[in-house]
Amino acid sequence: MSTAGIFIRGVLMGAADIVPGVSGGTVAFITGIYGRLLGSLRAFDINCIKRVMQGDIKGAWRHVDGNFLLPLVLGIATSIFTLARGISWVLVNYPVPLWSFFFGLILASALILLRQIDVWSMDRLICLLLGSGIALWTALSPVLGVNAGLWGIFFSGFLAICAMILPGISGSFILVLLGMYGTVLAAVKNLDID
């Protein structure tokens, strides 16, 4: 896969991560890089630390698949920082078409995931129903009022980043449920890192 292809996939993941209800992990899965992404993230382990401590930066770079991870992260960051303003505007001025578009993406990704199941069994059906129930419960949950202080933002960001990696779980939606979406989006839009 070319560096440009990886970068574009990162841009798509970043765009998905901005909008509540859409998961960057789902985009990674649909575009065929999810396994490689997990492998890269999993490689940040004790072996990586040992290589860095021994001065083997090239070995650490290869260990974490840096030639994949760097353009992906740059694509995600580019997308988030360039699209935050536009997505904010569209969410305010044209929410229904935007939500409709992303709802279509969610349905398409669900169909792709369902096609991955070759044989249906009772345990898979139970998992599907359980996952659907959790998704429905999450979607209908009231917004929590997390403190917008440093620890509240850290906690919210931690949960959102964990969710962004998993296909089907939107980190931005987690921020909405925690009452932090507007705060974080405004900070990204205004490059406010204080």
N, C-alpha and C positions, 0 to 999 in steps of 0.2 A: 504494500500500500504506500502510495506516495505521501510525502510530507504535506503537500497541499491538500490531499484527500483527508488526512488526519486533521489538519487545521480546520477544514470545512465542517467535519463532523463535530469538532469542538465548538465551532460557531453555532451549529444547530443545537448542541447540548446546552450551551449558555443561554440561547434564546428560550429554550424550553424551561430552563431553571428559573427564569424571571417570572413566568406566568404560573399562578396558582392552578393546580390541577394537572399540570404537565410535568413529567419527570425527565431530567437529563439522562437518568439511567435507562429509561425506556427508549430514548433516542439512541443511546449507545447500543442497546440490544438490537433495535431495528436496523441500524447501520452496520451491524456485524463486528463491533469492536468491544463489546461488553466483556468477553472473556479475557481479552488482552488488557483491558483497563483494570480488571480485578487482579490479574497477574502482576501488573506494574505496581499497584497499590500494596499488594501483599508482599512485594519484594523490599519494601521499606522495613527491614527486619534487622536482627542483630548482625547478620553477615554484611549488610550494607553499612552499618555503623562501623564495623571492624575495618572494612575496606577504606572508608573515609579516614578513620583514625590512623591507618597505616599509610595514608597518602596515596592510595590507589583510587584516585578520583575516576579514572577511565573505567576501572573495573566496577566501581559502584554505579557509574552511569549505565554500563551495559547490564548490570544486575537488575536495575529498576526499569530497564528499557526506556532510557531517557530520550532516545531518538523518536519514540512514540509519545511519551508523556509530555515532553516540552511543547511540541506543536499543538497537542490536544489542549493543554492548560492555557496556552496563549490564545487559542481559538475561543475557549470558554470565556476567558477574561475579556478579550476583545468584544465578544458578543454582549456580555453583561454590561460592560461600561459604555458601549455605543448604543445599545438598544434600550437601556433602562429609561432614558428620557422619552423615546418614541413609544415604547410599550406603555409607559405611564400615561402619555397623552391619549393613546388609543383606548386604554382601559377606561379613561374618564369620558371620552367623546363617542366612542363606538364600542361599548362593552358587549352588546349582543352578538354582532358579527365576529368579534375576536373570540369570545367564549364559544361560539358555534364552531369556529375553525378548530380551536384546540380540542373541543369535545369530539370532533370528527377524528382528530389525530389519536385521541385516547381510545376511541372505538376501534380504529384501525390497528393500533398496537395490541389491543386485547385480542382481536382476531388472529393476529400473527402469533401471539403467545398460545392461544388455544390450538392453533394448527401444529404446534410443536409437540403436542400430546398425541402419541401414536395409538395408545390403548387406554381407554377409560376404565377405571376401576373404582370401587367404592371409596377407597382412601383418597383418590384424586378428586372425586366428586365432593367428598367432605371438605377437603382443603379448599376447593373452589368456593363452596358455600360459606365456609368460615372466612376466607379472604374477602368475599363479597360482603358478608355481614360486618366485618371490621371496617371495610371501606365506607359502607353506608353509615355506620355509627360515627366514624370520623367526620364524614361530610355533614352530618346533622348535629354534631357537637357544638355547644355554644363557644364563643370566643373566650379564651382565658385572658386575664389581664396580667401579663408578665411585666414586671418593673423594667422600665427602659434604661436602667442604670447599666454600668459596665458588666456586672455579673448576669443580669437578665439578657443582655445582648449576647454575651458569650454563650450562655445556656441555650438560647434560641438558635444561634448560629450553629452550635454543635449538633443539635437535633436536626436542623435543616440540612446540614451537610451530610449527615448519616442518611437521611431520607433521600437526598438527591442521587446517591449512588445506587439505590435500589430501584429496579424497574417498577413502575406503577405507583410509586409513592412520591408525591410532589413535596420537595423541600419548601417551596414558596407557600404551599397550602398549609404546611406545618406552621410557618411564620404567621399566616392568616389566623390559624386557630389559637396561636399564642398572643395575638394582638400586636405583633411586631412587624408585619409585612410593610406597612406604610413607613415606619421608622427606618427599616433597613433599605427599602427602595429609595427613599429620599436621600439617605446617606450615600448610596451608590450613585444616584443621579447627580448629586452635588459634590461628589468626591470628598465627602466629609468622613475622615477616618479618625476624628478625635473621640 
